[in-house]
Amino acid sequence: MSKNKKIFLALFVIFMLIMLWIGYDISQRTTFPGSKGNLKERISTEVETEKK
């Protein structure tokens, strides 16, 4: 394998690891839209739970 191919492969692997890390980070900070349910009901339930 030539030197240029090794450099390209190393940069590609680093780039993919960064993209996977960003995707994982974003997925941990957000919720899947289908699992939210009704937003108003969820907020009022959370507020009532915190007051108790």
C-alpha distance matrix in Angstrom:
0.0 3.8 6.7 8.3 6.4 6.8 10.3 11.1 10.4 12.5 15.1 15.4 16.1 18.6 20.2 20.7 22.2 24.5 25.6 26.3 28.3 30.3 31.1 32.3 34.3 36.0 36.7 38.5 40.7 41.9 43.6 43.1 45.8 47.2 48.0 50.2 53.4 56.2 55.4 59.0 59.9 57.0 57.7 61.4 60.7 58.4 61.0 63.8 61.8 61.1 64.8 65.9
3.8 0.0 3.8 5.5 5.4 6.5 8.9 10.1 10.7 12.5 14.5 15.4 16.8 18.7 20.1 21.2 22.9 24.7 25.9 27.1 28.9 30.6 31.7 33.1 34.9 36.4 37.6 39.3 41.2 42.6 44.5 44.2 46.7 48.3 49.3 51.2 54.5 57.1 56.1 59.7 60.8 57.8 58.4 62.1 61.6 59.2 61.6 64.6 62.7 61.8 65.5 66.8
6.7 3.8 0.0 3.8 5.5 5.2 6.3 8.7 9.9 10.7 12.4 14.2 15.5 16.7 18.3 20.1 21.3 22.8 24.4 25.9 27.2 28.8 30.4 31.8 33.2 34.9 36.3 37.9 39.6 41.1 43.3 43.3 45.8 47.7 48.5 50.2 53.6 56.1 54.9 58.4 59.6 56.6 56.9 60.6 60.2 57.6 59.9 62.9 61.1 60.0 63.6 65.0
8.3 5.5 3.8 0.0 3.8 5.5 5.2 6.1 8.5 9.9 10.6 12.2 14.3 15.5 16.4 18.2 20.1 21.2 22.4 24.3 25.8 27.0 28.4 30.2 31.6 32.9 34.5 36.3 37.8 39.2 41.4 41.3 43.6 45.6 46.6 48.2 51.5 53.9 52.6 56.1 57.5 54.6 54.9 58.7 58.4 55.9 58.1 61.3 59.6 58.5 62.1 63.7
6.4 5.4 5.5 3.8 0.0 3.8 5.5 5.0 6.0 8.5 9.9 10.3 12.2 14.2 15.1 16.2 18.2 19.9 20.8 22.3 24.2 25.6 26.6 28.3 30.1 31.4 32.6 34.5 36.3 37.5 39.5 39.1 41.5 43.2 44.2 46.1 49.4 51.9 50.9 54.5 55.7 52.8 53.3 57.1 56.6 54.3 56.7 59.7 57.9 57.1 60.7 62.1
6.8 6.5 5.2 5.5 3.8 0.0 3.8 5.5 5.1 6.1 8.6 9.8 10.6 12.3 14.1 15.3 16.6 18.4 19.9 21.1 22.6 24.4 25.7 27.0 28.6 30.4 31.5 33.1 35.0 36.5 38.6 38.5 41.1 42.9 43.6 45.4 48.8 51.4 50.3 53.8 54.9 51.8 52.3 56.0 55.5 53.0 55.4 58.3 56.4 55.4 59.1 60.4
10.3 8.9 6.3 5.2 5.5 3.8 0.0 3.8 5.5 5.2 6.2 8.5 10.0 10.7 12.2 14.2 15.5 16.6 18.3 20.0 21.2 22.6 24.3 25.8 27.0 28.7 30.3 31.8 33.4 35.0 37.4 37.5 40.0 42.1 42.8 44.3 47.8 50.2 48.8 52.3 53.5 50.5 50.7 54.5 54.1 51.5 53.7 56.8 55.0 53.9 57.5 59.0
11.1 10.1 8.7 6.1 5.0 5.5 3.8 0.0 3.8 5.5 5.2 6.0 8.6 9.9 10.4 12.2 14.2 15.3 16.3 18.2 19.9 21.0 22.3 24.2 25.6 26.9 28.4 30.3 31.8 33.1 35.3 35.1 37.5 39.5 40.4 42.0 45.4 47.8 46.5 50.1 51.4 48.5 48.8 52.6 52.3 49.9 52.2 55.3 53.6 52.6 56.2 57.8
10.4 10.7 9.9 8.5 6.0 5.1 5.5 3.8 0.0 3.8 5.5 5.0 6.2 8.6 9.8 10.5 12.3 14.3 15.2 16.4 18.3 20.0 21.0 22.4 24.2 25.8 26.8 28.6 30.5 31.8 33.8 33.5 36.1 37.9 38.7 40.5 43.9 46.5 45.4 49.0 50.1 47.1 47.6 51.4 50.9 48.5 50.9 53.9 52.0 51.2 54.9 56.2
12.5 12.5 10.7 9.9 8.5 6.1 5.2 5.5 3.8 0.0 3.8 5.4 5.2 6.2 8.6 10.0 10.7 12.5 14.3 15.5 16.6 18.5 20.1 21.2 22.6 24.5 25.9 27.2 29.1 30.8 33.0 33.2 35.9 37.9 38.3 40.0 43.5 46.0 44.7 48.2 49.3 46.1 46.5 50.2 49.7 47.1 49.4 52.4 50.4 49.4 53.1 54.4
15.1 14.5 12.4 10.6 9.9 8.6 6.2 5.2 5.5 3.8 0.0 3.8 5.5 5.1 6.0 8.6 9.9 10.6 12.2 14.2 15.3 16.5 18.3 19.9 21.0 22.6 24.3 25.9 27.3 28.9 31.3 31.6 34.1 36.3 36.9 38.3 41.8 44.1 42.7 46.1 47.4 44.4 44.5 48.3 48.0 45.4 47.6 50.7 49.0 47.9 51.5 53.0
15.4 15.4 14.2 12.2 10.3 9.8 8.5 6.0 5.0 5.4 3.8 0.0 3.8 5.5 5.0 6.1 8.6 9.9 10.5 12.2 14.2 15.3 16.4 18.2 19.9 21.1 22.4 24.4 26.0 27.2 29.3 29.2 31.6 33.6 34.5 36.1 39.5 41.9 40.7 44.3 45.5 42.6 43.0 46.8 46.4 44.0 46.4 49.4 47.7 46.9 50.5 52.0
16.1 16.8 15.5 14.3 12.2 10.6 10.0 8.6 6.2 5.2 5.5 3.8 0.0 3.8 5.4 5.2 6.2 8.7 9.9 10.5 12.2 14.3 15.3 16.4 18.3 20.0 21.0 22.6 24.6 26.1 28.1 28.1 30.9 32.7 33.2 35.0 38.5 41.1 39.9 43.5 44.4 41.3 41.9 45.6 45.0 42.5 45.0 47.8 45.9 45.1 48.8 50.1
18.6 18.7 16.7 15.5 14.2 12.3 10.7 9.9 8.6 6.2 5.1 5.5 3.8 0.0 3.8 5.5 5.2 6.3 8.7 10.0 10.6 12.4 14.3 15.4 16.5 18.5 20.0 21.3 22.9 24.8 27.2 27.7 30.5 32.6 32.9 34.3 37.9 40.3 38.9 42.3 43.4 40.2 40.4 44.1 43.6 41.0 43.2 46.2 44.4 43.3 46.9 48.3
20.2 20.1 18.3 16.4 15.1 14.1 12.2 10.4 9.8 8.6 6.0 5.0 5.4 3.8 0.0 3.8 5.5 5.2 6.2 8.7 9.9 10.6 12.3 14.3 15.3 16.6 18.4 20.2 21.5 22.9 25.4 25.7 28.1 30.4 31.1 32.3 35.9 38.1 36.7 40.1 41.4 38.4 38.6 42.4 42.1 39.6 41.8 44.9 43.3 42.3 45.9 47.5
20.7 21.2 20.1 18.2 16.2 15.3 14.2 12.2 10.5 10.0 8.6 6.1 5.2 5.5 3.8 0.0 3.8 5.4 5.0 6.1 8.5 9.8 10.4 12.2 14.1 15.3 16.4 18.4 20.2 21.3 23.3 23.3 25.9 27.9 28.5 30.2 33.6 36.1 35.0 38.5 39.6 36.6 37.1 40.9 40.4 38.0 40.5 43.5 41.8 41.0 44.7 46.1
22.2 22.9 21.3 20.1 18.2 16.6 15.5 14.2 12.3 10.7 9.9 8.6 6.2 5.2 5.5 3.8 0.0 3.8 5.5 5.1 6.1 8.6 9.9 10.5 12.2 14.3 15.3 16.5 18.6 20.3 22.4 22.9 25.9 27.9 28.0 29.6 33.1 35.7 34.4 37.9 38.8 35.5 36.0 39.7 39.0 36.4 38.9 41.8 39.8 39.0 42.7 43.9
24.5 24.7 22.8 21.2 19.9 18.4 16.6 15.3 14.3 12.5 10.6 9.9 8.7 6.3 5.2 5.4 3.8 0.0 3.8 5.5 5.1 6.2 8.6 9.9 10.4 12.3 14.2 15.4 16.8 18.7 21.3 22.1 24.8 27.3 27.4 28.5 32.2 34.4 32.8 36.1 37.3 34.1 34.2 38.0 37.6 34.9 37.1 40.2 38.5 37.4 40.9 42.5
25.6 25.9 24.4 22.4 20.8 19.9 18.3 16.3 15.2 14.3 12.2 10.5 9.9 8.7 6.2 5.0 5.5 3.8 0.0 3.8 5.4 5.1 6.1 8.6 9.8 10.6 12.2 14.3 15.6 16.8 19.1 19.5 22.0 24.4 24.9 26.1 29.7 31.9 30.5 34.0 35.2 32.2 32.5 36.3 36.0 33.6 36.0 39.0 37.5 36.7 40.2 41.9
26.3 27.1 25.9 24.3 22.3 21.1 20.0 18.2 16.4 15.5 14.2 12.2 10.5 10.0 8.7 6.1 5.1 5.5 3.8 0.0 3.8 5.5 5.1 6.1 8.5 10.0 10.5 12.3 14.5 15.7 17.6 17.8 20.8 22.8 23.0 24.6 28.1 30.7 29.5 33.1 33.9 30.8 31.4 35.1 34.5 32.1 34.7 37.5 35.7 35.1 38.8 40.1
28.3 28.9 27.2 25.8 24.2 22.6 21.2 19.9 18.3 16.6 15.3 14.2 12.2 10.6 9.9 8.5 6.1 5.1 5.4 3.8 0.0 3.8 5.5 5.1 6.1 8.6 9.9 10.7 12.6 14.6 17.0 18.1 21.2 23.4 23.1 24.3 28.0 30.4 28.9 32.2 33.1 29.8 30.1 33.7 33.1 30.4 32.8 35.7 33.9 32.9 36.6 38.0
30.3 30.6 28.8 27.0 25.6 24.4 22.6 21.0 20.0 18.5 16.5 15.3 14.3 12.4 10.6 9.8 8.6 6.2 5.1 5.5 3.8 0.0 3.8 5.5 5.1 6.2 8.5 10.0 10.8 12.6 15.4 16.6 19.2 21.9 21.9 22.6 26.3 28.4 26.7 30.0 31.2 28.1 28.1 31.9 31.6 29.0 31.2 34.3 32.8 31.8 35.3 37.0
31.1 31.7 30.4 28.4 26.6 25.7 24.3 22.3 21.0 20.1 18.3 16.4 15.3 14.3 12.3 10.4 9.9 8.6 6.1 5.1 5.5 3.8 0.0 3.8 5.5 5.2 6.1 8.7 10.1 10.9 13.0 13.5 16.3 18.7 18.9 20.1 23.7 26.0 24.7 28.2 29.2 26.2 26.7 30.5 30.1 27.8 30.3 33.2 31.7 31.1 34.7 36.3
32.3 33.1 31.8 30.2 28.3 27.0 25.8 24.2 22.4 21.2 19.9 18.2 16.4 15.4 14.3 12.2 10.5 9.9 8.6 6.1 5.1 5.5 3.8 0.0 3.8 5.5 5.1 6.3 8.8 10.2 12.2 13.2 16.5 18.6 18.1 19.4 23.1 25.6 24.3 27.8 28.4 25.1 25.7 29.4 28.6 26.1 28.8 31.5 29.7 29.1 32.8 34.1
34.3 34.9 33.2 31.6 30.1 28.6 27.0 25.6 24.2 22.6 21.0 19.9 18.3 16.5 15.3 14.1 12.2 10.4 9.8 8.5 6.1 5.1 5.5 3.8 0.0 3.8 5.5 5.3 6.5 9.0 11.9 13.8 16.8 19.4 18.6 19.2 23.0 25.2 23.3 26.5 27.4 24.1 24.1 27.8 27.2 24.5 26.8 29.8 28.0 27.0 30.7 32.2
36.0 36.4 34.9 32.9 31.4 30.4 28.7 26.9 25.8 24.5 22.6 21.1 20.0 18.5 16.6 15.3 14.3 12.3 10.6 10.0 8.6 6.2 5.2 5.5 3.8 0.0 3.8 5.4 5.2 6.4 9.5 11.3 13.7 16.7 16.4 16.7 20.5 22.4 20.5 23.8 25.0 21.9 22.0 25.8 25.6 23.1 25.3 28.4 27.1 26.3 29.8 31.6
36.7 37.6 36.3 34.5 32.6 31.5 30.3 28.4 26.8 25.9 24.3 22.4 21.0 20.0 18.4 16.4 15.3 14.2 12.2 10.5 9.9 8.5 6.1 5.1 5.5 3.8 0.0 3.8 5.5 5.4 7.2 8.5 11.6 14.0 13.5 14.5 18.2 20.6 19.3 22.8 23.5 20.3 21.0 24.7 24.1 21.9 24.6 27.3 25.8 25.5 29.1 30.5
38.5 39.3 37.9 36.3 34.5 33.1 31.8 30.3 28.6 27.2 25.9 24.4 22.6 21.3 20.2 18.4 16.5 15.4 14.3 12.3 10.7 10.0 8.7 6.3 5.3 5.4 3.8 0.0 3.8 5.7 7.6 10.1 13.3 15.5 14.1 14.7 18.5 20.8 19.2 22.4 22.9 19.4 19.9 23.4 22.5 19.9 22.6 25.3 23.4 22.9 26.6 27.8
40.7 41.2 39.6 37.8 36.3 35.0 33.4 31.8 30.5 29.1 27.3 26.0 24.6 22.9 21.5 20.2 18.6 16.8 15.6 14.5 12.6 10.8 10.1 8.8 6.5 5.2 5.5 3.8 0.0 3.8 7.1 10.3 12.7 15.5 14.2 13.9 17.6 19.4 17.2 20.2 21.1 17.7 17.6 21.3 20.9 18.2 20.4 23.4 22.0 21.1 24.7 26.4
41.9 42.6 41.1 39.2 37.5 36.5 35.0 33.1 31.8 30.8 28.9 27.2 26.1 24.8 22.9 21.3 20.3 18.7 16.8 15.7 14.6 12.6 10.9 10.2 9.0 6.4 5.4 5.7 3.8 0.0 3.8 6.8 8.9 11.9 11.0 10.6 14.3 16.2 14.3 17.6 18.6 15.5 15.8 19.6 19.3 17.1 19.6 22.6 21.5 21.1 24.6 26.3
43.6 44.5 43.3 41.4 39.5 38.6 37.4 35.3 33.8 33.0 31.3 29.3 28.1 27.2 25.4 23.3 22.4 21.3 19.1 17.6 17.0 15.4 13.0 12.2 11.9 9.5 7.2 7.6 7.1 3.8 0.0 3.8 6.2 8.5 7.2 7.4 11.1 13.5 12.4 15.9 16.4 13.4 14.5 18.1 17.5 15.9 18.8 21.3 20.2 20.5 23.9 25.3
43.1 44.2 43.3 41.3 39.1 38.5 37.5 35.1 33.5 33.2 31.6 29.2 28.1 27.7 25.7 23.3 22.9 22.1 19.5 17.8 18.1 16.6 13.5 13.2 13.8 11.3 8.5 10.1 10.3 6.8 3.8 0.0 3.9 5.6 5.6 7.1 10.4 13.2 13.0 16.8 17.1 14.6 16.4 19.8 19.2 18.2 21.3 23.5 22.6 23.3 26.7 27.9
45.8 46.7 45.8 43.6 41.5 41.1 40.0 37.5 36.1 35.9 34.1 31.6 30.9 30.5 28.1 25.9 25.9 24.8 22.0 20.8 21.2 19.2 16.3 16.5 16.8 13.7 11.6 13.3 12.7 8.9 6.2 3.9 0.0 3.8 5.5 5.7 8.2 10.6 10.5 14.4 15.1 13.3 15.1 18.4 18.3 17.8 20.6 22.9 22.5 23.5 26.5 27.9
47.2 48.3 47.7 45.6 43.2 42.9 42.1 39.5 37.9 37.9 36.3 33.6 32.7 32.6 30.4 27.9 27.9 27.3 24.4 22.8 23.4 21.9 18.7 18.6 19.4 16.7 14.0 15.5 15.5 11.9 8.5 5.6 3.8 0.0 3.8 5.7 7.0 10.1 11.4 15.0 15.0 13.5 16.1 18.9 18.3 18.5 21.6 23.3 22.8 24.3 27.3 28.3
48.0 49.3 48.5 46.6 44.2 43.6 42.8 40.4 38.7 38.3 36.9 34.5 33.2 32.9 31.1 28.5 28.0 27.4 24.9 23.0 23.1 21.9 18.9 18.1 18.6 16.4 13.5 14.1 14.2 11.0 7.2 5.6 5.5 3.8 0.0 3.8 5.9 9.5 10.5 14.0 13.4 11.2 14.1 16.8 15.7 15.6 19.0 20.5 19.6 21.3 24.3 25.1
50.2 51.2 50.2 48.2 46.1 45.4 44.3 42.0 40.5 40.0 38.3 36.1 35.0 34.3 32.3 30.2 29.6 28.5 26.1 24.6 24.3 22.6 20.1 19.4 19.2 16.7 14.5 14.7 13.9 10.6 7.4 7.1 5.7 5.7 3.8 0.0 3.8 6.5 6.8 10.4 10.2 8.0 10.6 13.5 12.9 12.8 15.9 17.7 17.3 18.8 21.6 22.8
53.4 54.5 53.6 51.5 49.4 48.8 47.8 45.4 43.9 43.5 41.8 39.5 38.5 37.9 35.9 33.6 33.1 32.2 29.7 28.1 28.0 26.3 23.7 23.1 23.0 20.5 18.2 18.5 17.6 14.3 11.1 10.4 8.2 7.0 5.9 3.8 0.0 3.8 6.2 9.1 8.2 7.4 10.6 12.6 12.1 13.2 16.0 17.2 17.4 19.4 21.8 22.8
56.2 57.1 56.1 53.9 51.9 51.4 50.2 47.8 46.5 46.0 44.1 41.9 41.1 40.3 38.1 36.1 35.7 34.4 31.9 30.7 30.4 28.4 26.0 25.6 25.2 22.4 20.6 20.8 19.4 16.2 13.5 13.2 10.6 10.1 9.5 6.5 3.8 0.0 3.8 5.8 5.6 6.2 8.8 10.3 10.8 12.4 14.5 15.7 16.7 18.6 20.5 21.8
55.4 56.1 54.9 52.6 50.9 50.3 48.8 46.5 45.4 44.7 42.7 40.7 39.9 38.9 36.7 35.0 34.4 32.8 30.5 29.5 28.9 26.7 24.7 24.3 23.3 20.5 19.3 19.2 17.2 14.3 12.4 13.0 10.5 11.4 10.5 6.8 6.2 3.8 0.0 3.8 5.5 5.1 6.2 8.7 9.9 10.6 12.3 14.3 15.4 16.6 18.6 20.5
59.0 59.7 58.4 56.1 54.5 53.8 52.3 50.1 49.0 48.2 46.1 44.3 43.5 42.3 40.1 38.5 37.9 36.1 34.0 33.1 32.2 30.0 28.2 27.8 26.5 23.8 22.8 22.4 20.2 17.6 15.9 16.8 14.4 15.0 14.0 10.4 9.1 5.8 3.8 0.0 3.8 5.4 5.3 6.2 8.5 10.0 10.7 12.3 14.2 15.5 16.7 18.8
59.9 60.8 59.6 57.5 55.7 54.9 53.5 51.4 50.1 49.3 47.4 45.5 44.4 43.4 41.4 39.6 38.8 37.3 35.2 33.9 33.1 31.2 29.2 28.4 27.4 25.0 23.5 22.9 21.1 18.6 16.4 17.1 15.1 15.0 13.4 10.2 8.2 5.6 5.5 3.8 0.0 3.8 5.5 5.3 6.1 8.6 10.0 10.6 12.2 14.3 15.6 17.0
57.0 57.8 56.6 54.6 52.8 51.8 50.5 48.5 47.1 46.1 44.4 42.6 41.3 40.2 38.4 36.6 35.5 34.1 32.2 30.8 29.8 28.1 26.2 25.1 24.1 21.9 20.3 19.4 17.7 15.5 13.4 14.6 13.3 13.5 11.2 8.0 7.4 6.2 5.1 5.4 3.8 0.0 3.8 5.6 5.2 6.2 8.7 10.0 10.6 12.4 14.5 15.8
57.7 58.4 56.9 54.9 53.3 52.3 50.7 48.8 47.6 46.5 44.5 43.0 41.9 40.4 38.6 37.1 36.0 34.2 32.5 31.4 30.1 28.1 26.7 25.7 24.1 22.0 21.0 19.9 17.6 15.8 14.5 16.4 15.1 16.1 14.1 10.6 10.6 8.8 6.2 5.3 5.5 3.8 0.0 3.8 5.4 5.1 6.2 8.6 9.9 10.6 12.5 14.6
61.4 62.1 60.6 58.7 57.1 56.0 54.5 52.6 51.4 50.2 48.3 46.8 45.6 44.1 42.4 40.9 39.7 38.0 36.3 35.1 33.7 31.9 30.5 29.4 27.8 25.8 24.7 23.4 21.3 19.6 18.1 19.8 18.4 18.9 16.8 13.5 12.6 10.3 8.7 6.2 5.3 5.6 3.8 0.0 3.8 5.5 5.1 6.1 8.6 10.0 10.7 12.7
60.7 61.6 60.2 58.4 56.6 55.5 54.1 52.3 50.9 49.7 48.0 46.4 45.0 43.6 42.1 40.4 39.0 37.6 36.0 34.5 33.1 31.6 30.1 28.6 27.2 25.6 24.1 22.5 20.9 19.3 17.5 19.2 18.3 18.3 15.7 12.9 12.1 10.8 9.9 8.5 6.1 5.2 5.4 3.8 0.0 3.8 5.5 5.2 6.2 8.7 10.1 11.1
58.4 59.2 57.6 55.9 54.3 53.0 51.5 49.9 48.5 47.1 45.4 44.0 42.5 41.0 39.6 38.0 36.4 34.9 33.6 32.1 30.4 29.0 27.8 26.1 24.5 23.1 21.9 19.9 18.2 17.1 15.9 18.2 17.8 18.5 15.6 12.8 13.2 12.4 10.6 10.0 8.6 6.2 5.1 5.5 3.8 0.0 3.8 5.5 5.1 6.2 8.8 10.3
61.0 61.6 59.9 58.1 56.7 55.4 53.7 52.2 50.9 49.4 47.6 46.4 45.0 43.2 41.8 40.5 38.9 37.1 36.0 34.7 32.8 31.2 30.3 28.8 26.8 25.3 24.6 22.6 20.4 19.6 18.8 21.3 20.6 21.6 19.0 15.9 16.0 14.5 12.3 10.7 10.0 8.7 6.2 5.1 5.5 3.8 0.0 3.8 5.4 5.2 6.3 9.0
63.8 64.6 62.9 61.3 59.7 58.3 56.8 55.3 53.9 52.4 50.7 49.4 47.8 46.2 44.9 43.5 41.8 40.2 39.0 37.5 35.7 34.3 33.2 31.5 29.8 28.4 27.3 25.3 23.4 22.6 21.3 23.5 22.9 23.3 20.5 17.7 17.2 15.7 14.3 12.3 10.6 10.0 8.6 6.1 5.2 5.5 3.8 0.0 3.8 5.5 5.2 6.6
61.8 62.7 61.1 59.6 57.9 56.4 55.0 53.6 52.0 50.4 49.0 47.7 45.9 44.4 43.3 41.8 39.8 38.5 37.5 35.7 33.9 32.8 31.7 29.7 28.0 27.1 25.8 23.4 22.0 21.5 20.2 22.6 22.5 22.8 19.6 17.3 17.4 16.7 15.4 14.2 12.2 10.6 9.9 8.6 6.2 5.1 5.4 3.8 0.0 3.8 5.5 5.5
61.1 61.8 60.0 58.5 57.1 55.4 53.9 52.6 51.2 49.4 47.9 46.9 45.1 43.3 42.3 41.0 39.0 37.4 36.7 35.1 32.9 31.8 31.1 29.1 27.0 26.3 25.5 22.9 21.1 21.1 20.5 23.3 23.5 24.3 21.3 18.8 19.4 18.6 16.6 15.5 14.3 12.4 10.6 10.0 8.7 6.2 5.2 5.5 3.8 0.0 3.8 5.5
64.8 65.5 63.6 62.1 60.7 59.1 57.5 56.2 54.9 53.1 51.5 50.5 48.8 46.9 45.9 44.7 42.7 40.9 40.2 38.8 36.6 35.3 34.7 32.8 30.7 29.8 29.1 26.6 24.7 24.6 23.9 26.7 26.5 27.3 24.3 21.6 21.8 20.5 18.6 16.7 15.6 14.5 12.5 10.7 10.1 8.8 6.3 5.2 5.5 3.8 0.0 3.8
65.9 66.8 65.0 63.7 62.1 60.4 59.0 57.8 56.2 54.4 53.0 52.0 50.1 48.3 47.5 46.1 43.9 42.5 41.9 40.1 38.0 37.0 36.3 34.1 32.2 31.6 30.5 27.8 26.4 26.3 25.3 27.9 27.9 28.3 25.1 22.8 22.8 21.8 20.5 18.8 17.0 15.8 14.6 12.7 11.1 10.3 9.0 6.6 5.5 5.5 3.8 0.0
